[in-house]
């Protein structure tokens, strides 16, 4: 398989003792042999860009969290500063309102191993493009209605749920000089099929299987 195929961990590599979306999970994904990882960013009421997938955790609504709450959660700046030199970062923006802080964080800690700022929310991507035309953006799609928008947005990446991907779609995306990344792929057969079709990246929960399947010489 080509070395250019990005192998990315979905919220990092987790174990029974390591939680998702933590610095430990991200470091473990790199140890397993992934080039990088996807992670989720939300905004608290106090203005912290916390790494968290769910809108409510530990009984706390993230958007209403005060400075004294969720203090044990990593923030965007932590990930960029500690792992931006080592990993390709798929920074998923879960909510509006992060544009200014995100642009500033990327200026202070520019990822050296590549990155994409991704979202299900087209308006978030449009705002980011207005703020900084140099940020690589990706649209995440989980159905055909969302997927149809990829040609109309200022994107470098199309990031569909893997069942939406066909060989024809891969060719269309490449013809438009964009890249296509599949999520979330957890079985060997699908990993091999998508790699053979020429996708540019695969996101998986099963990081060890992903690397064993598509980087066999590293094992």
Residue, then its C-alpha position, 0 to 999 in steps of 0.5 A: x500500500x502507498x505510504x501516502x495513505x493516511x492512517x488516522x485514529x478515531x479519537x485516538x487509540x483507546x484501551x480499558x484504561x485510556x479514555x478517548x480524546x485524551x493526550x494518552x489516547x493520541x500518543x498511543x495511536x502514534x505508538x501503534x503506527x498511525x500517522x495521526x488522529x481525529x479529535x473533537x473540539x467544543x467550546x465551554x461557556x468560559x471560552x475554553x476549546x476543550x477536547x470532547x465528543x459529547x455535548x454533555x459529560x459527567x452531568x455537565x453541559x459542555x457549552x455551559x461549563x464554567x472555568x472550574x468545570x471540566x478542568x481535567x479535559x485537554x484543550x486544543x492548545x495542548x494538542x497542538x503544542x504537544x503533538x502538532x510536530x509529530x502527527x497529522x491532525x484531523x481537528x473536528x469542530x463540533x460547534x460554531x463560535x470557535x473560529x477566532x480561537x482556532x485560527x489563533x491557536x493554529x498560528x501559535x502552534x502550526x502543525x508541522x505534519x499536516x492537518x485538516x479542520x473538519x466539521x459536519x457544519x458547512x457554516x463553520x467551514x465557510x466562516x473559517x475560510x473567510x477568517x483564513x483562506x490557508x486553513x485546509x478544510x474538510x466536510x464530514x458527511x454521514x448521508x447523501x444529502x450532506x455529501x452532495x454539498x462537497x463541490x460547493x464548499x471551499x474544501x481540500x478534504x471530503x470526509x464521508x462515512x465509509x458506506x457512502x464511498x464508491x470508486x466513482x466518488x474517489x475519482x470525482x474528488x481526485x479530479x477536483x484536486x481534493x482528497x477523500x478520507x473515510x470514517x469509521x472503518x473497523x474491518x480488514x476487508x473494507x480497509x483493503x477495498x478503500x485503499x485499493x480504490x485510492x482513498x487518501x486516508x482511513x479513520x478507524x477505532x481499531x488502530x492496531x488492525x488498521x496498521x497491521x492491515x495497511x502497513x504490514x512491513x511495520x509489524 
